[in-house]
Amino acid sequence: MSDSFPWIMGIVMLTTLAIHSIETLQYGVSFVGIKTRRLATAGTLFGMVLLVSRTANMVQGVLMASFVDDAAEGIIPIDSLVSRIRWVILAATFGSVLGALLLPTFVRYMTKGVELFVHYGSYTGLVGAMIRRGGLKTTDLERIATGISKPTVEQVKVTPFRGIPKSFLLADILVTAFFTVSVVACNYSGALVPENRSATGALSGVTNGIATMLLFLLISPRVSRYIDDALNDPAGIVKVRAMAITLALGKILGTLLAQALLLPSARFVAFLASHL
């Protein structure tokens, strides 16, 4: 493992970057759906992108587990494992920043994608049309490149955030931090108490479930309300835009907070595993 460490660590960080970039881009799906009046279609189309995230998540999980095994067996020191995990969390922050920067471009091309999806009616129809025209051409790539939108400070300034309570941002930061640190903290705790690795592995599912519950309790109700309001009143789309930016900011700050929560969370999980 040590000889191939740079390659494996590089793959873990790239997959982490991809996962968190896609998760951040997901905040723009509701905006696109309301803008096109095709909310369900936008969600279905983005499902293909989510498949990439899920696949990357599986690869990342396997490789991270190999690091924990090495630390538990004494092949690498515990400090080295902590350093690797911190780099992975940092990759999550970079991925969140990248996703936030790509949101304007994503909204533009996702809107066009929804229109094409409605026209052709299915994934197979889209792929078939692409095959019939001979795939992507140079002019298509040039058009895509010139259509990239850079987020500006002015775009943020004209977005009305008054309707988004600060408690929503705080809740998003805390939930994101818990989501980010929950599984890696359980992995790290498995190296701290290798004799209880089965228990720490089981607790990772519990912590992830708690994070999901917090998401549905603290974030989802407000998101649903903003989306429903915008569906009933087109003027409400500006609040959905503010919500997406707030969620993206909260995700970035939440991944940073996860760095501070890593060690205490791992020690707490190790304590629980040792006393179950």
C-alpha positions in Angstrom: 0.0 0.0 0.0 2.8 2.5 0.9 4.3 2.3 -2.6 1.1 3.2 -4.3 0.0 5.7 -1.7 0.3 8.9 -3.9 -1.9 7.3 -6.5 -4.5 6.1 -4.1 -4.6 9.3 -2.2 -4.9 11.2 -5.4 -7.9 9.1 -6.4 -9.5 9.6 -3.0 -9.2 13.3 -3.2 -10.4 13.5 -6.8 -13.5 11.4 -6.0 -14.1 13.6 -2.9 -13.8 16.7 -5.0 -16.3 15.3 -7.6 -18.8 14.2 -4.9 -18.9 17.6 -3.2 -18.9 19.5 -6.4 -22.0 17.6 -7.6 -23.7 17.9 -4.2 -23.2 21.7 -4.4 -24.5 21.9 -8.0 -27.6 20.0 -6.8 -28.7 23.3 -5.1 -29.3 24.8 -8.5 -31.7 22.1 -9.7 -34.7 23.6 -8.0 -33.9 27.0 -9.5 -33.8 25.4 -13.0 -37.0 23.4 -12.4 -38.9 26.5 -11.4 -37.4 28.6 -14.2 -38.4 26.1 -16.8 -41.6 25.1 -15.0 -40.3 21.5 -15.2 -39.3 20.7 -11.7 -39.7 16.9 -12.0 -37.8 16.8 -15.3 -34.9 18.8 -13.9 -34.6 16.3 -11.0 -34.8 13.3 -13.4 -32.1 14.8 -15.7 -29.8 15.6 -12.7 -30.2 11.9 -11.6 -27.7 11.0 -14.3 -25.1 13.3 -12.8 -25.9 11.9 -9.3 -24.9 8.5 -10.6 -21.4 9.8 -11.0 -21.4 11.0 -7.4 -22.7 7.7 -6.1 -20.0 5.8 -8.1 -17.3 8.1 -6.8 -18.6 7.6 -3.3 -18.3 3.8 -3.5 -14.7 4.1 -4.8 -13.8 6.6 -2.1 -15.3 4.4 0.7 -13.2 1.4 -0.3 -10.0 3.3 -0.5 -10.6 5.1 2.8 -11.2 1.7 4.4 -7.8 0.5 3.2 -6.1 3.5 5.0 -7.9 2.6 8.2 -6.8 -1.0 7.9 -3.2 0.0 7.4 -3.4 2.2 10.5 -5.1 -0.5 12.6 -2.5 -3.0 11.6 0.4 -0.6 12.4 1.5 -0.3 8.7 1.1 3.4 8.9 1.1 5.6 12.1 -2.1 7.0 13.4 -0.9 10.6 12.8 -0.5 9.7 9.1 -4.1 8.5 9.0 -5.3 11.8 10.6 -3.3 13.8 8.0 -4.9 11.9 5.1 -8.4 12.3 6.5 -7.8 16.1 6.9 -6.6 16.3 3.3 -9.8 14.4 2.2 -12.0 16.9 4.2 -10.0 19.7 2.5 -10.8 18.2 -0.8 -14.5 18.3 0.2 -14.1 22.1 0.8 -12.4 22.6 -2.5 -15.2 20.6 -4.2 -17.8 22.7 -2.5 -16.1 25.9 -3.6 -15.8 24.6 -7.2 -19.5 23.6 -7.2 -20.5 27.1 -6.0 -18.4 28.8 -8.7 -19.9 26.6 -11.4 -23.5 27.2 -10.3 -24.2 30.0 -12.8 -22.8 27.9 -15.6 -24.6 24.8 -14.4 -28.0 26.6 -14.3 -27.5 27.9 -17.9 -26.7 24.5 -19.3 -29.1 22.6 -17.1 -31.9 24.8 -18.4 -30.9 23.9 -22.0 -30.6 20.3 -21.0 -34.2 20.3 -19.6 -35.5 21.8 -22.9 -33.7 19.1 -24.9 -34.9 16.4 -22.5 -38.5 17.5 -22.9 -38.1 17.6 -26.7 -36.7 14.1 -27.0 -38.6 12.6 -24.1 -36.0 10.2 -22.6 -32.3 9.6 -22.1 -32.3 7.1 -25.0 -33.8 9.8 -27.2 -31.1 12.3 -26.2 -28.3 9.7 -26.8 -29.9 8.7 -30.1 -30.0 12.3 -31.3 -26.4 12.7 -30.3 -25.3 9.6 -32.2 -27.3 10.6 -35.3 -25.5 14.0 -35.5 -22.1 12.4 -35.0 -21.5 13.3 -31.3 -20.0 16.5 -30.1 -18.4 18.6 -32.7 -15.7 21.3 -32.4 -18.3 24.1 -32.8 -20.3 22.5 -29.9 -17.3 22.5 -27.6 -16.5 26.1 -28.6 -20.1 27.1 -27.8 -19.9 25.3 -24.4 -16.6 27.1 -23.6 -17.9 30.5 -24.5 -21.1 29.9 -22.4 -19.2 29.5 -19.2 -20.5 32.1 -16.7 -18.3 33.5 -13.9 -20.1 34.3 -10.7 -19.7 38.0 -9.8 -20.1 40.0 -6.6 -22.8 42.0 -8.3 -24.9 38.9 -8.8 -24.7 38.2 -5.1 -25.5 41.8 -4.2 -28.7 41.9 -6.2 -29.9 38.7 -4.7 -32.5 39.4 -1.9 -31.3 37.4 1.1 -33.6 39.2 3.5 -36.1 36.4 3.3 -33.5 33.8 4.3 -33.1 33.6 8.1 -29.6 33.4 9.5 -30.8 30.3 11.4 -31.2 28.5 8.0 -27.5 29.2 7.2 -26.4 28.1 10.6 -28.4 24.9 10.4 -26.9 24.2 7.0 -23.4 24.7 8.3 -24.0 22.3 11.2 -25.7 19.6 9.1 -23.0 19.8 6.5 -20.3 19.5 9.1 -22.0 16.5 10.7 -22.4 14.8 7.3 -18.8 15.5 6.3 -17.3 14.3 9.5 -19.6 11.4 10.5 -18.2 8.6 8.3 -14.5 9.6 8.4 -14.7 10.0 12.2 -16.0 6.5 12.5 -13.2 5.3 10.2 -10.6 7.0 12.2 -12.1 5.7 15.5 -11.7 2.2 14.0 -7.9 2.7 14.0 -8.0 4.1 17.5 -9.7 1.0 18.9 -8.9 -1.7 16.4 -10.3 -4.4 18.6 -13.8 -2.7 18.2 -13.6 -2.0 14.5 -16.8 -3.9 13.9 -18.6 -1.6 16.3 -17.2 1.6 14.9 -18.1 0.4 11.4 -21.7 -0.1 12.5 -21.8 3.3 14.2 -20.9 4.9 10.9 -24.3 3.9 9.6 -25.9 5.3 12.7 -24.1 8.6 12.5 -24.9 8.9 8.8 -28.6 8.2 9.6 -28.6 10.9 12.3 -27.1 13.3 9.7 -29.9 12.4 7.3 -32.5 13.0 10.0 -31.0 16.4 10.8 -31.2 17.2 7.1 -34.9 16.4 6.9 -35.7 18.1 10.1 -33.7 21.3 9.8 -33.2 21.9 6.0 -35.7 20.1 3.9 -38.9 21.8 5.3 -37.7 25.3 4.5 -36.3 24.3 1.1 -39.7 22.7 0.3 -41.5 25.9 1.4 -39.4 28.2 -0.7 -39.9 25.9 -3.8 -43.6 25.7 -3.3 -43.9 29.4 -2.9 -42.0 30.0 -6.1 -44.2 27.5 -8.0 -47.3 29.4 -6.8 -45.8 32.8 -7.4 -43.1 33.2 -10.2 -41.7 36.2 -8.4 -40.6 33.8 -5.6 -37.8 32.4 -7.8 -35.5 35.1 -6.5 -35.8 33.6 -3.0 -35.0 30.1 -4.4 -31.9 31.7 -5.9 -31.0 33.2 -2.6 -31.6 29.8 -0.9 -29.3 28.0 -3.4 -26.5 30.5 -2.7 -27.0 30.3 1.0 -26.9 26.5 0.9 -23.7 26.6 -1.1 -22.1 29.0 1.4 -23.2 26.8 4.3 -21.7 23.8 2.6 -18.3 25.4 2.2 -18.3 26.6 5.9 -19.6 23.3 7.1 -16.7 21.4 5.5 -14.3 23.8 7.2 -16.1 23.2 10.6 -15.7 19.4 10.0 -11.9 19.8 10.4 -12.5 21.0 14.0 -15.0 18.3 14.7 -12.9 15.4 13.4 -10.8 14.5 16.5 -13.5 15.0 19.2 -16.0 13.1 17.0 -13.6 10.2 16.5 -12.8 10.0 20.2 -16.5 10.0 21.1 -17.3 7.2 18.6 -14.3 5.2 19.9 -15.6 5.7 23.5 -19.1 4.5 22.5 -17.7 1.5 20.6 -15.6 0.5 23.7 -18.6 0.7 26.0 -21.3 -0.9 24.0 
